[in-house]
Structure formats: structure tokens, C-alpha cells
Amino acid sequence: MAAVDPGRGRAGELARAWGLARSLLIYHGRPWHRRRLRRLYQEFLRPGDLAFDVGAHVGDRTRCFAQLGARVIAIEPQPDLAAWLRRQFAGDPNVAVVESALGAAPGRAILLMSRGNPTVTTLSAAWIERVQGTLGFERVAWQDRREVPVTTLDDLIARYGRPRFCKIDVEGFEAEVLHGLSQPLPALSLEYVPAAVGVALAAIGRLDELGRYRFNVAQGERMRWLWPGWRGRREVEDWLARRRPGELSGDVYARLEERR
């Protein structure tokens, strides 16, 4: 596969710089958001635990996990964002940055990149077709292409250990990431987008193959539970299947059911 360079020129550089600045403002410029993150993730992580942040973007989850005392592996394939993460956490020995995408098998793939909205960069052209023009994506364009390395969750576990919690937010590639995992994890989250809800349903199906999980949902960036108690696979699948384009995206959280 030949390398593909992203758009060159001053205009492209400015657009990418604006996209990074916009993400930093959204994810790091709101103190109340940081408090909500800590309140939610402290249910999953304690000091000394290992966490994976898959699709780390500008590192708001990575920072939260580290502040909770966890060791964090931040996985991000976009070179600009990976460089930002390395600078941001240069002085923290408990954070390691892996510049790679994740998938079902190691290799290389083409990353479809949005200059002005780097948070929606993806490996899935099919996902772009589903979400393009829907709420939140009306003005998004994926102008650039870049070949990036791909590794797997199994490979990361072999290198760093089994995480206590794994956040997966990879814009339509969540199921493929889970196909690179051969063992259940204690807890994890995966993004859902109503216009492409089949991705989340496929990911939940893969989780069911790995272990017996209970589920809850956090809509948007509210960082609070939709349900007072954790629910079974069928209930969360039924809820997802009723979502319609234009509704809030969010995250499905999965917690491995304890054996009795």
C-alpha cells in the first residue's frame, strides 16, 4: 500500500492548526467537564490500575485516568495529535503514547482525516457514508488520507498488561478493534453514533463472545448514567436500535459480570 500524504500548503496547515485548537478548547477548556469525568471514571479505576485510552485525541480521558492514579497507555494514530500527547505528558512516567491505529490484525491502513474536526478522523469509509450530513456532521469534510500502522489490543496487552479499563472511541471502527482482542476485559466503553448504530451493535455482539457483560450508557458529554442500574445485552441492544439520526451520540459502558 503506497503512502498517502495529507493535504499540503498553507491553507491545509492552518486548517489542521485550527482543528487542534478547537479540540483543545472543547476538551480541556471546561473545568466542570473535568469534574464530571473524574466522578464517572473513579468507578472503574484506582491508583496503580492500568488503563487504555484508544483514540486518545487530545488526551482529556488520558489526563483524567492519570489523575486518578492509573498507569495509562494513550493510543492515537494522528501524527499531530500523537505529538501533542507526547508533549503534554512528557513529564509523567505513568503515561505512554502509542502512535498507531487499532484493528483486528496488525498491519497498515489508510486513515481518513478531517482537518477542522480531527475528533472524527476514522479508518472506516462506510462509517463516513452513514454519518455524513447528519446532526453534528453537517459541515464535516474528510479531506486528507494518511497511511498509518495498525496494532491490536492483544499486542498491547502482551506489551503493557491487561487494562482494568479500556476506552474505545475510534469513529466507526470499534467492532474491528474488539476483534483484535481474545480475552474479556474487566470494564470498557465504546462510542455509539445514532446514524451508524450498527457499529455499536456489532461491538456489543463481539463483547458477548468474549464474556458476560452488563451495560450502561452515558449520552453526549454529560458523563452520567442513563439508567440507575446496569442492564443486560438485549436491553442495551433494544435501546440502541431505537435511536434515530439526529439524537445525541454517546458511549456504551460494559462491565464484566462477576462470577458467583
C-alpha positions as CSV (number, residue, x, y, z in Angstrom):
1,M,0.0,0.0,0.0
2,A,1.5,3.3,-1.0
3,A,1.9,6.1,1.4
4,V,-0.7,8.9,1.1
5,D,0.3,12.4,2.1
6,P,-2.3,14.7,3.7
7,G,-3.2,18.0,2.0
8,R,-0.2,20.3,1.7
9,G,0.1,24.0,1.7
10,R,-0.5,26.9,4.0
11,A,-4.3,26.5,3.9
12,G,-4.1,22.9,5.0
13,E,-1.7,23.7,7.8
14,L,-3.9,26.5,9.1
15,A,-7.0,24.2,8.9
16,R,-5.2,21.5,10.9
17,A,-3.9,24.0,13.5
18,W,-7.5,25.4,13.9
19,G,-8.9,21.9,14.3
20,L,-6.4,21.1,17.0
21,A,-7.1,24.4,18.8
22,R,-10.8,23.8,18.6
23,S,-10.4,20.3,20.1
24,L,-8.2,21.7,22.9
25,L,-10.8,24.3,23.8
26,I,-13.7,21.8,23.8
27,Y,-12.0,19.0,25.8
28,H,-9.6,20.9,28.0
29,G,-11.2,24.3,28.4
30,R,-14.1,23.3,30.7
31,P,-13.3,22.7,34.3
32,W,-16.8,21.3,35.0
33,H,-16.2,18.7,32.3
34,R,-13.1,17.5,34.1
35,R,-15.0,17.1,37.3
36,R,-17.7,15.0,35.6
37,L,-15.0,12.8,34.0
38,R,-13.4,12.1,37.4
39,R,-16.7,11.4,39.0
40,L,-17.6,8.8,36.4
41,Y,-14.3,7.1,35.9
42,Q,-13.5,6.7,39.5
43,E,-16.0,3.9,39.5
44,F,-13.6,1.9,37.3
45,L,-10.0,3.0,38.2
46,R,-8.0,3.1,41.4
47,P,-4.3,4.1,41.9
48,G,-2.0,1.7,40.2
49,D,-4.6,0.3,37.8
50,L,-3.8,0.1,34.1
51,A,-6.0,2.0,31.6
52,F,-6.0,2.1,27.8
53,D,-7.2,5.2,26.0
54,V,-7.9,4.0,22.5
55,G,-8.4,7.1,20.3
56,A,-6.9,9.4,22.8
57,H,-7.4,12.5,20.7
58,V,-6.1,15.5,22.8
59,G,-5.9,13.5,26.0
60,D,-8.8,14.6,28.2
61,R,-9.5,11.0,29.2
62,T,-5.8,10.2,29.5
63,R,-5.4,13.1,31.9
64,C,-8.4,12.0,33.9
65,F,-7.2,8.4,34.2
66,A,-3.7,9.6,35.2
67,Q,-5.1,12.0,37.8
68,L,-7.0,9.0,39.3
69,G,-3.6,7.4,39.8
70,A,-3.8,4.9,36.9
71,R,-1.0,4.0,34.5
72,V,-2.2,5.0,31.1
73,I,-1.5,3.9,27.5
74,A,-2.7,6.6,25.1
75,I,-3.2,5.2,21.6
76,E,-3.6,7.8,18.8
77,P,-2.9,7.4,15.1
78,Q,-3.0,11.1,14.0
79,P,0.6,12.3,14.0
80,D,-0.2,15.9,15.1
81,L,-2.3,14.7,18.0
82,A,0.2,12.0,19.0
83,A,2.9,14.7,19.0
84,W,0.7,16.9,21.2
85,L,0.1,14.0,23.6
86,R,3.8,13.3,23.9
87,R,4.4,17.0,24.8
88,Q,1.5,17.2,27.2
89,F,2.6,14.1,29.2
90,A,6.3,14.3,28.7
91,G,6.9,14.7,32.5
92,D,4.5,11.9,33.6
93,P,6.2,8.5,33.9
94,N,2.8,6.8,34.2
95,V,1.6,7.8,30.7
96,A,2.9,6.2,27.5
97,V,1.8,7.3,24.0
98,V,1.5,4.7,21.2
99,E,1.2,6.3,17.8
100,S,-0.9,3.7,16.0
101,A,-4.4,2.8,15.0
102,L,-6.0,-0.4,16.3
103,G,-7.8,-3.1,14.4
104,A,-8.5,-6.8,14.1
105,A,-4.9,-7.6,12.9
106,P,-1.5,-5.9,12.7
107,G,-0.6,-4.1,9.5
108,R,-1.2,-0.7,7.9
109,A,-4.3,1.1,6.8
110,I,-5.5,4.4,5.4
111,L,-6.7,7.0,7.9
112,L,-9.4,9.3,6.6
113,M,-8.6,12.7,8.3
114,S,-10.7,15.8,8.9
115,R,-8.6,18.9,9.2
116,G,-11.1,21.1,11.0
117,N,-12.6,18.3,13.1
118,P,-9.8,15.8,14.0
119,T,-12.0,14.1,16.5
120,V,-14.0,12.4,13.7
121,T,-10.9,11.0,11.8
122,T,-11.6,7.4,11.0
123,L,-10.4,4.2,9.3
124,S,-14.0,3.4,8.1
125,A,-15.2,4.8,4.8
126,A,-18.5,3.0,5.4
127,W,-19.0,4.9,8.7
128,I,-18.4,8.2,6.9
129,E,-21.1,7.3,4.4
130,R,-23.6,6.7,7.2
131,V,-22.9,9.8,9.3
132,Q,-22.2,12.4,6.6
133,G,-24.8,15.2,6.6
134,T,-26.4,14.1,9.9
135,L,-26.6,16.1,13.1
136,G,-23.2,17.2,14.1
137,F,-21.6,16.2,10.8
138,E,-23.3,18.7,8.5
139,R,-20.1,20.6,7.7
140,V,-17.5,17.9,8.3
141,A,-15.2,17.0,5.4
142,W,-12.6,14.3,5.3
143,Q,-10.0,15.9,3.0
144,D,-6.8,14.0,3.8
145,R,-5.5,10.5,3.6
146,R,-2.5,9.1,5.5
147,E,-1.2,5.5,5.8
148,V,-0.7,4.6,9.5
149,P,0.4,1.5,11.4
150,V,-2.2,-0.8,12.9
151,T,-1.8,-2.9,16.0
152,T,-4.2,-4.9,18.2
153,L,-5.5,-4.9,21.7
154,D,-3.9,-8.3,22.2
155,D,-0.5,-6.9,21.1
156,L,-0.8,-4.0,23.5
157,I,-1.8,-6.4,26.4
158,A,1.3,-8.5,25.6
159,R,3.4,-5.4,25.8
160,Y,1.9,-3.5,28.7
161,G,-0.5,-5.8,30.6
162,R,-4.3,-6.3,30.9
163,P,-6.0,-3.0,31.5
164,R,-8.6,-2.6,34.2
165,F,-10.5,-0.2,31.9
166,C,-10.3,0.5,28.2
167,K,-11.9,3.4,26.5
168,I,-12.5,2.9,22.7
169,D,-13.6,5.9,20.6
170,V,-12.5,5.3,17.0
171,E,-15.3,6.6,14.9
172,G,-16.9,3.5,13.5
173,F,-14.1,1.1,13.9
174,E,-15.0,-0.1,17.4
175,A,-16.0,-3.6,16.4
176,E,-12.8,-4.2,14.4
177,V,-10.8,-3.1,17.5
178,L,-12.6,-5.7,19.6
179,H,-11.9,-8.4,17.0
180,G,-8.2,-7.8,17.9
181,L,-9.0,-8.8,21.5
182,S,-9.1,-12.5,22.5
183,Q,-9.9,-12.2,26.2
184,P,-12.5,-10.3,28.3
185,L,-11.5,-7.1,30.0
186,P,-12.9,-6.0,33.4
187,A,-14.5,-2.9,32.0
188,L,-14.6,-0.8,28.8
189,S,-16.5,1.8,26.9
190,L,-17.3,2.2,23.2
191,E,-18.8,5.1,21.2
192,Y,-22.2,4.9,19.6
193,V,-23.5,7.2,16.9
194,P,-27.3,7.0,16.2
195,A,-26.8,7.4,12.4
196,A,-24.4,4.4,12.4
197,V,-25.7,2.4,15.4
198,G,-25.0,-0.9,13.7
199,V,-21.3,-0.4,14.6
200,A,-22.1,-0.3,18.4
201,L,-24.4,-3.3,18.0
202,A,-21.6,-5.3,16.3
203,A,-19.2,-4.3,19.0
204,I,-21.6,-5.5,21.7
205,G,-22.0,-8.8,19.9
206,R,-18.3,-9.2,19.9
207,L,-18.2,-8.5,23.7
208,D,-20.8,-11.2,24.2
209,E,-18.4,-13.6,22.6
210,L,-15.7,-12.7,25.0
211,G,-17.6,-12.7,28.3
212,R,-20.7,-12.0,30.1
213,Y,-21.1,-8.2,30.5
214,R,-23.6,-5.8,32.0
215,F,-24.1,-2.4,30.3
216,N,-25.0,1.2,30.9
217,V,-25.0,4.4,28.7
218,A,-23.7,7.9,29.0
219,Q,-25.3,10.3,26.4
220,G,-23.3,13.1,24.9
221,E,-20.7,14.6,27.2
222,R,-23.0,14.6,30.2
223,M,-20.9,11.9,32.0
224,R,-23.8,10.5,33.9
225,W,-25.6,7.2,33.7
226,L,-28.8,6.8,31.7
227,W,-30.1,4.0,33.9
228,P,-29.8,3.6,37.7
229,G,-28.7,0.0,37.3
230,W,-26.6,-2.0,34.9
231,R,-28.6,-3.9,32.2
232,G,-28.2,-7.0,30.1
233,R,-27.1,-7.2,26.4
234,R,-30.6,-7.4,25.0
235,E,-31.8,-4.4,26.9
236,V,-29.0,-2.2,25.7
237,E,-29.3,-3.5,22.1
238,D,-33.0,-2.7,22.1
239,W,-32.3,0.8,23.3
240,L,-29.7,1.4,20.7
241,A,-31.9,0.0,17.9
242,R,-34.5,2.7,18.7
243,R,-32.0,5.6,18.3
244,R,-32.6,7.8,15.2
245,P,-30.3,10.1,13.3
246,G,-30.3,13.5,15.0
247,E,-30.2,12.1,18.5
248,L,-27.2,12.5,20.8
249,S,-24.2,10.3,20.3
250,G,-22.6,8.9,23.4
251,D,-20.8,5.9,24.9
252,V,-21.9,2.4,25.9
253,Y,-20.1,1.1,29.0
254,A,-19.6,-2.6,29.7
255,R,-18.6,-4.2,33.0
256,L,-17.7,-7.9,33.2
257,E,-20.2,-9.6,35.4
258,E,-18.7,-11.1,38.5
259,R,-19.0,-14.9,38.9
260,R,-20.8,-16.1,42.0
